[in-house]
Amino acid sequence: MERTTTEYQAPPAAEPVTGDLARLAGAYGVATEHHGWRGDVVHAEEATVRAVLAALGVPADTPEDVRSSLAAHERARLQRLLPPVVVTRVGRSETFPVHTPPGALVELWVEQEDGGVRRDIAERGRHPAPVTGGVGGRPDNATAPAVQERAYALPADLPIGWHTLHARVLATPDTPRGSGGEPGTLLRERHVTAPLAVTPARLAPPSGRSWGFMVQLYSLLSRRSWGMGDLGDLADLAGWSARRHGAGFVLVNPLHAASPVTPVEPSPYLPVSRRFTDPMYVRVEAIPEYAYLTPIEYAVAEELRLRTTDEATDPADRLDRDRVRGAKREALALVHKVPRSPGREAAYRDFLAAEGRWLDDHATWCALVEEHGPDWHAWPEELRDPDSPAVHRVRQRLAPSIDFHRWCQWVADEQLADAQRTARAAGMAVGVVHDLAVGVHPDGSDAWILGAGRGGGVLALGATGGAPPDAMSAFGQDWSQPPWHPVRLAEAGYAPYRELLRSVFRNAGAVRVDHILGLFRFWWIPRGNRPDRGAYVRYDHEAMVGILALEAHRAGAAVVGEDLGTVEPWVRDYLAERGILGTSVLWFEQSDKGPTAPEEWRELSLATLTTHDLAPTASRLAGEDVELRAALGLLTGSPDDARAEADADRDAWLDLLRARGLLRPGAGERETVEALHRLLVRAPCRMLGVWLPDAVGDRRPQNLPGTSREYPNWLLPVADPAGRRVLLEDLAVNPRAASLARVLRGL
């Protein structure tokens, strides 16, 4: 029986936000209006704007709060000698401000990453008159010190990399009273530094064209894996698809860390940390120390492996992440106790030194979770700050458990590196394409580390990120992930962001950035609000995208941005200018006139038929996706209207196939899927992705947005049209998969 959702009740249209509140919002990048998905102007509610500012740590409840916050913002800007960080592009003479007492002497230089020093920094101008610490040039108190703003330009030929900008200031003898010194005296020397990132003007995209399978790794099991696909399976998939079918890459879901205790959050897009890997993807037998288990330990490990596979014969079963986690946790603990050889021990110590404090904190969080539960907000108060004396004492008491979790990251990193080496050795031009999730779980280790303590609130825990109402969801979407705090992230020199990128690029040929639009603006939802009662917060996209390009360049990797959804017109042009690929999904490549000819698609793009958030192609062709959404109450209109729209959409593409001579009359589902991929091949896109379930006729979506318990999201193994599980070994001899690969090999 069909059912539809409760009719969506949109909030009443809000009045424009004006005056000091609008100016304060603008100062912190909070948009008071935006263009909705229908093209209309949507104004943010005044209460929402105040709540978003509160999540940024900016008081704005009363007019007095607003005026005080405006003054504090201007005062903080003028008291800063250098910007917190300077980001530029190679070949560009970037101008930056310096704030000093009037008439002060300023010495500027750049200490390059390689140790070289550059002093050719030119002054470009000064503010025509001293400005003060008040708002709009008006002093906010009688003793406000005078400040002069100067503009300086960096040399355009600085090399790509992370450098350090230095500023040394010394006042002149005629320093006026009120500037911090008396007439005829010298101020104490002030020396300040700021990180300086010189980023590539354009990131080199993948050379030539290539195709590859896209797969949720956990869903592709082999006869050797423990109840879910693992990094050994990833290496096998890459090696087989490259050597037998000429694939140039394999794209996987985020492999970020999940909670070390059950129940496990099934979504790979809601990890506890994006900086680290989920040890459940480790192939236990591939750890070198596994070979040195005692006979009894080996028997225990084998029994644990069988525990994850003895119920896997039911063709309709779901993956049991909790069972896998419990069994692998015990097996990994056995292997961890095996003494390492001197060379292996030295390699482990080098890994610990390279990963540093962040790894120590993550491992400490894991150990505390095993003792106090998965929500650090509910821990004893003295443990909620990773820098507290209580946590320091805990580190000593839980040292063995902490070392185990650090070791798990080491063996995972080794196997990630092995998968990429295997892919490249097999001839893949790109290799493994890793997926970077939008954010993290609010109760996870990244939130504990970066939302409190020395993290300084780099993650804004008072809000969550999501998306405004659009064609996919009239209600909007709340992804429950705390967003980056743009001001505090810049004040931290983007170090947490930089370290995150370095970790994800380390073993990747390319990285797919989920919702890359969030590097430009992100939909903030104050805690307690509905998803549609949010506001966009803007980020310094030149810095966010530039640092992304810099870390990709240093790793020799490409970047694919998932740029679907409500996109400002200039954003895709900007990403293309920086050499970052977009995402083109066949069903979305159309206008009011119908399907867009594939020859007109973007060259710098990853083109696909479908994604992990959409139905497999066979399901879409049969209209099963609409029936499923209708049955679960996910339609915003009537089922009949949804069916008619989906049928018209599908028929338009089939008509294009027939007009191109790619589809014969009476063709079946398999032929139609192959014909759509032949159309895809005609697009100029650099990368063509094949959803692996499409290669075997799987009809079940991996994820159904808008559901939680209603549908087994992220829990289904790859299956054939009848719902029978397809193992990696079966895939290698599957005629349907081989036939589809031949279509793509004809690039």
N, C-alpha and C positions, 0 to 999 in steps of 0.2 A: 504494500500500500504506500502511495506517495504521500509525502508531507513537505511543506515548504516552511521556510523560516518565518518567525514573527516579523511582521512588516517593520522595516527599519524606520525609526523616527529620528530624522536629522535635527540637530539643534537649531534654534532660530538664528537667522542671520545676525551677525554681530556688527556693532557700530565700529568704525575705524578708531584705532588707538591713536591719540594725538598728544601734543604737549611734551612735558618733561618725561613722561613715561615712555613715549615713543622714542625720544632721544636716548634715554637710558637703554632701552631695548636695542636700538641701533648700535650703541657703543659696545654691546656685548654680542652682537651678531644675531639677536633674536628677531626673526621676521614677524612683523605684525600683520602681514597679508601674504598670500601666495595665489598662484593660478591653479585652480583645481583641475581634475582630469578632464572635465568638460570644457575647459578654457575660461571659466568664469573666475572672477576675483573673489577669494574667500578671506574674510577678515578674522583674525584670531580674537577670541574673547579677551577682554581686559583682565579677567581673573586668571585666565590661562597664561597670559604674558607675565603677570606678577608671579605665578607659581613656577614658571620656567626660570625666571630670574632668581627666585628663591633656591631652585635646584642648582643654579650656578653659584650660590653663596652670596647673592646680591640682594640686600634688603630693599623691598619695594612695596610694602603693604600700605604705606600712607604717603601723602604728598611730601611730608618731611623726610621720610625714608628715601624717596626718589631723589630729592634735591641733594641730600647728603651723599647718596651713592654716586650721583653724577660728579659731585665735587671730589669724592675719594678716587674715582676712576681717573679724572684729569690730573689730580695731584700725583697719583702713582705713576702715570705716564711721564710727567715732567721730572720726577725725581729719579728716573732711571737713566743712568749715564748712557748705556747702550741698550738696544733692544735685547730681549731675552735670548733670541736666536736670529740669525740672518740666513735666509735661504735664497740662492740665486741659481742661474743657469750658466753653464760654461759658455764663454763668448759674450756675456752680458755684463755691462758695467753697472752693477746694482748700486742704487743710492740708499743710504740708511741715515737715520737721525742720531745726533749726539746732543745730550742736554747737559749744559755746564753753567756755572756762574758767569755772568757777563764779563767778557774780557779775559777769561781764563785761558791758559796755554794748554793745548791738547796734543798729545802724541799718540798716533795710531799705527798699528802694524798687524800683519797677519803671520801667525806661526803655522806653516803648512804641515800637513800630515807627515810628510817625509823629513821634517826638521828644518826645511828652508824658511827664510824670513823675507817677507815683502813689506816695504814701507811706502810704496808708491800709491798712497791713498790720497785722492785729491779732494779739497774742500770745494763744494759746489754752491754754497751760499749760507746766509744766516737769516734768521728771523729779523725783520727790520727794526723791531723794538723788543726789549725783554718782555717775556710773558710770565705769568705768575701761576701760583698753585690753585687758583680759583677756577670757576667755570666761565667760559667765554671771555677770558682775559681779565675777569674781575677777581680780586683777592678774596678768599673766603675767610681770612682773618687778618688782623693788622700786622702780624709778624711773618706773613708768607714770604719765603725767600724768592728773589728774582731768579729767573732761569732763562737762558738763551738757547734756542734750538738751532743747531747747525746741521747742514746736510753734507755728507761725504760720499764719494763714489769709490767703489772697489775697482781694482784693475780687472779688465775684461779677460785676461789670459790666465787667470788662476786655474790650476788643474782640478779635475773632478775629484771629489773626496770630502772628508770631514776635516776641517781646519779650525783654528782658534783665532778669533778677532780680539785684539788687545787694545785697551784705551788707558792712557795715563794722563791725569789732569793735575795741573799745578796753577794756582791763582796768581795773578800779577800783583805787584805792590800797591796798585791803586784800587784794589778790591773795595767796593763800597760797603758801608755798614749794612748789617742785615743779611749778607750773603754767606755768612759763616766765618768771617775773619775781620780783623780791624784794619783800617787804612794803614798802609806802609808795612804790612806783614804778609807772609806767605801762608797759604793754607797747607795743611798736611797733604802730602802726595796721596792721590787716590788712584788705584790700579784695579781695573775691572776687565773681565774676559767674558766672551760669549761664543757659543758654538757657531761655526760658519760652514754651511753645507753648500758645496758647488755641485749641482746636479746636471745630468746629461740634458742637452737641449732636446734630444730625441733619442728614445730608447730603441735599439736595433730590434725590429720584429723578427720572428722566425724566418729564416731564408727559405725560399721556395714554398711549395704547398705540401701539406701532409694531412693525413686523416688518422683517427684513433678512436678506440672505444672509450666511452664514458660509463663508469660503473660506481655504484656504492659498494666499496670494497667488502664490507661486512656481509653483503648479500651474495657474494660469489664464493662458495665453499669449494674445497677440494677434499679428496679422501684423506689428506694429511692434516687438514686444519681442524681446530678444536671448536666445532659448533658455529663458527663464523669465519669469513674470509680474513686472511692475515697477510703480513708482509711477504711471506714466502709465496703466497698465491699471487700477490702483486708482481713479484719478480717473474713468476712463471707466465702470467698473462702478458706481460710486456715482452718477454723473450719469444713466446709463441706467436703473438700477433705481428711482431716485427719480422721474424724470420720466415714465417709461412705466408703472411699476407701483406707485407710491406707497410705496416702501420708505423706512423711517425711519433705517436705519443699514446699515452693512456691517462685519462683524467679520472681522479678519484675524489670521493667526498672528503671533507675535513677529517683529518686523523688526530685532531686535538684531544687533549686529555679529558677524561670523564672522571666522575667520582670514584674513589677506590672502594667504596662500600655500596651495597645494594640497598634499595632498588636503584638501578642505573637509568639515568635519563637517556631515552633511546635516540633523541635527535642529535646527529653529529654537528648540527648548527647551533647547539646550546651547550658548549663545553664548559668545564670549570676553568680551563686555561687554554689560550690559543698559543701560548709560548712553548708548550710541551706536548708530548705525544701520549695517546692512550696505550698503556702497556698491553692491553688486551689484543692488540694487533701483532704482538711479538710471536714469532714461530719459536716455541720453547726448544724444540729439538735442534734448532739452528744455532743456539748459543754454544760456543765452543766448550764451556764447562759442563754442558749436559752430558758429554761423552764420558765424564769422570765421576758420574753418580755411582754409588755403590749398588750392587745387585738389588738390595732391598729398596733403596731410594728409586732406582729405575722402575721397579715393579709398582711402587706407589705412584710415580709419575704416569706410568702407562694406565693405571686404574683411573687416575684423574682424567686422562684424555678420553677414555672410554665413557666416562660419566657425561661428557659433553656430546657424545655421538650416539649413545644407545637408544635415543628416542627420535633419531633423525630419519627414520624410515617412512614416516607418515608424509605423503606428498603434499598435504595441505597445512603442514605445521608452520609455526612461526619460530623465528630465532629466539633463543632464550639467553639474553645477554647476562642476566643475573647468574645463571648456572655456569656460563662460560667464565665470568669474572671470578666466581668462587673457586672453580677448579684451577684456573691459570694462576690465581694468587698463591695457592698452595704449591703448585709446581714451580713457579718462579722463586718462591722462598727456598725450596730445596736446592735449586741451582745456585742461588745467591750464596749459599753456605760453602760451596765448593771452592777451595783455595785457587786463586788465579796464579798463572805463571808470572815471572818477573816482568816480562814484556807486556802481558795483558794488564797487570797491576799498574805499570807506568802509563799505559794508554788511558786507563780509568782515571788516574790522578790528573792527567792532562785535561781530560774532559771536565772534571770537577773544577779545575782552575779556570777553564775557559767559560764555563757557565756561571760560575760565581754565586753571588748572593741570591739571585732570583731563583736558581735551582734549589739552594738551601731552604729558601722560604716556601717554595712549592712543596718540597718533600716534607717540611715541617707541618704544613697545612694538611697533607695527606695523613701523616701520623696522628695529628690532632683529630681529624675526622674519624679515624678508626677508634678513637677513645671517647670523643664527645658528640659525634654525629655530624651529618653533612652540612648543617646550616651554622656558619660561624657567628651569625647574629645571635644565636641562642646559646653560645658558649659562655662560660664564666667571663664576666666583663674584662678581667685582667688579661684574657687571652685573645681579645678581639683586635688588638694592635700588635702586629708582628714585631714591633720594636720594644715592646714592654719588657720589664725585668722578669715578669712571670713567664713569658714566652722564651726568654733566654734560659731560664732554669729548665723549662720543659725540653729544650733542645738537648740539654745534657742528659736528662733522664730517658728521653726517647731516641737517643743516638742510634741504636741498632735499627729501629724501624725507619728512621730518617735516611740512614745509609741505604737501606733496601729500596726505598722509593727513588733515591738518586741513581742507584744502579739500574733500576728499571728504565730510566730515561736513557742511560748510556747504551744498553743493549738495543733499545728501540731505535736510537739514532744510528747505530751500526747497521741495523737491518734496513732502515730507510736508505742509507748510503748504498748498500748492496743492491737494492732494487733499482736505483738510478744507474748504477754501474752496469747492471745486467741489461737494462733497457738500451743504453748507449752502445754497449758491446754488441747487441743484436742488430744494430743499425738504425735505431730510432734517431731522427734528427733532433727531436725535442726531449723525449723520454717521459718521465713521470711529471704530470701536471697536478700540483697540489692545490687544494681549495682552502682559501682563507675565509673563515666565517666572519659574519658582521660583528659579533660581540661575544660576550661570555655570560655565564649564569651569575646572577647577583649573589648567590651563596658560595661561589667557587673561590679558588685560590687567587686568581687574578684580581677579583674584587676585594679579597682580604688584603692582598699585597698593595694594590694600587688605589684602593678606595679609602685607606686609612693609613696611619703610621707614616713611614717615610715616603709612601706613595703620594702623600699630600693631596689626596682627592683628585688624582688624575682621571679616575673614573667617577662620574657624577652619580652617586647612589640614590639621589633624590628623584631621579627620572628614569624612564626606560625608552629605548628606541623602537621605532616601528615605521609605519607608513600611513599617510592620510587616506581617507576614502577614495577609492578608484574603481575601475571596472571590475577588478578582481574581488573587491570587498567593499560594499557600501558602508560598512561599519568602521573601516580602517583596520589596521593591524598593530597589535602590541607584541613585540618580540621578547619582552621581559628582560632585556639586556641593558645594563647601565652604559650610557654613551661616554666617549671621551669628553673630558672637560676641556674646551678649546684653549682657554686662557692658561690653565695650570699645565696643560700638556706643552704649550709653547714655553712656559717658564721653566719646565724641566728639560728644555732643549730637545724635545721630542725623543728623549732617550728611551722611554718604554716602548714607543712605537717603532723606533729604530731597531731595538733588540728583538721585538716580535718579528719584524720583517726579516732580519738576518736568520732567525731560526727557521722560518718557513721556506726561505730561499735556499738554505744550505744544501738540501738534498733534492732540489727540484730543477727540472728543465724549464718550467714555467709555473706561474702561480695564477690561478683564477681568483679574483677578488670579488667576493659576493657583495652585491649592492655597493658597487664602487661609487655610486652617487652620494653615499654617506661621507665621502671625503670632501664633498663640496658643501652639502647641507644635509642635516639629519633631522628626522621628525622626532621631536622630544615630547614625551607624554609624562607630565608630572604624576608622581605616584598617587593613585586613587582616582585619576581621571579616566574617562573612556578614551579609546584610541582616537576617536574623531575630535577630541578636545585637547589637541596638542598644538605645537607650533614648530616651524623649522628653525634650527640654529645653524648658522653658517660657520664654516671652518676656513682657515687659510689654505685654499686648495692648491695654491702655488707651492706651499710647504708640504702639504700632505701628499700630493701627487709627485712632487719633485723628489721627496725622500724615498717614496716607493720606487721611482725610476732609478734613483741612485743605488739603492740596495740591490735591485734587480741587475743593474749594470755590473756591480761588483761581483755578483754571483754568476754572471754570464747567462742570465735567464730572461725569458720573456714574461709579459704580463697580459692577462686577459681580464677585462673588466666586465662584470655582469651589469650591463647598463639598461636593463629593462624597467618598465614602469613609467612613472611620471618624470620626464626628463626635461630640464631646461634646454632650449634649442641649441645653445652654444656649447654645452658640456661635451657632446660627442665630438664636435670639431676640436675642442681643446685636447681631449684624450688622443685623438688621431694625430694632432700636432706633436704630442709627446711620445708617439710611437707605441701607444697602448691599444691593444685590440679590444673591440667591442664584442657584443654577443648578438647574433641574428638567429631568431627562432622562426622557422618557416611559417607557422600559423600566424605569427604577428607581422610578417612582412607583407603588408597590404595597405591599401588606401581605400577611399570611398569608391574608387573605380574598380576595385578587386585586387587580386594578388599582384604583387610587384614581381616583374620578371627577374629571375635570379641573376642575370647579367648586370642588373642595376644595384645589386647589393654592395655593401662596403667590402673593399679588399682587406682592410685591417679589421678582421672579425673572425670569431669562431662561429661557424654556421652549424645549426643542428635542426632536427625535426622537432625534438621535444626536450624536456628537462626533467629533473627529479621531482619538480613540483607540478608537473603536468602528467596526463595519462600517457601510457605507451601508445605508439601509433596505431596498433591494431585495435585497441580499445576506442580510440578517437574515431577511426574509420567506421566502426560499428555503432557509434553513438552510445557506447556503454558508459563513457565518462559522465555524460549528462544524467543518465539513469542513476548512477551511483550518487552523484551530488544531490539529485532530487530525493532519493531515498534517505539521505542523511540530513536533509533540511538545509542545504547550503546554497540554494538558489535564491536570488534576490527578487526574482519575478516568477511568473508561472512556468511550470514544466513545459507546457506546449510552446511557449515563446522561446524557451531555451533550446528545445529540440529543433525548432524551425531555424533559429539562428545558427546552430551548430551544423545542421544539414546544409544550409546555404553556403556556409563557410567551406565545408568539406567539398561540396560539389563544384565550387569555383576552382579549387585546386585540381580536382580531377578533370575538369574541362580543360585546364591549361595543360595537363599531362597529355590528354588526347590530342589537343591542337599541336603539341610538339612531337607527336608520334611516339610517345614514351609509354603509352598504356593501350593495350589492345582491348577491344570489346569483350566483355565477359571475364575480364581478369579477376582473379581471386585476391584474397587479402595479402598473401605473401608477395605476389607479383606487384600489387599496388604499393606495398612498402618499399620494394626495390625501385619501382618507378619514381617514387618521391625522392629517394636517395640519388637516382640518376639526375633528377632536376637539381638537387643540391650540388652535385658535382659541377654543374654549369655555372655556379656562382664563382666569382673571382676570389672568394674569401681564402685567407692564408691557411686556416685550419678548419677541417670538417670533422665534427664529432658525431659518432654513432652511439646512441643509447643502447647499451649492451642488451637489455631486455628486448629491444626491437629485433635484435639479431636471432633470437630464439622464439619469438612469438609470444612473449610474456604479455599479459593483458592487465596486470594489476599495477596501479601507481605505487611508487615507493612512499610518497607523501601526499596527503590530501589536505592542502591548506584550509584552515578554519576548523579542523577537528583536533581532538586530543585523545579521548578514550573511545570515540565513535568508530575509529578506523585504526588498524594496526600500522600506524606510520613508522617507518624505519625498521620494521621487524620482519619483512618478507624476503625470503631467499629468491634468487633468480629462478624462474620456472618456465616450463613450456606452455603452449596454449591450453593444455588440460590442467595446468596447475601443478604438474609434477616437477620437483626440484631438478635443476640442471647444474651439475657439478662442473668444475673447471675441466676435468678430464672429458666430460661429455661434450663440452663446448668445442674442444679441439677436434672432435670428429662429427660435429653437427653440420649436416649438409646445408641447412638454411643459413647458418652463420658463414659458412664458406662461400656460399653464393652471394650473400650481401657484401662480404669483403671483396669479392671480385669486382663488384660494381664500384666500390670506393677505390680500388687499386687502379681503376682506369682513369685516374686524375690526369 
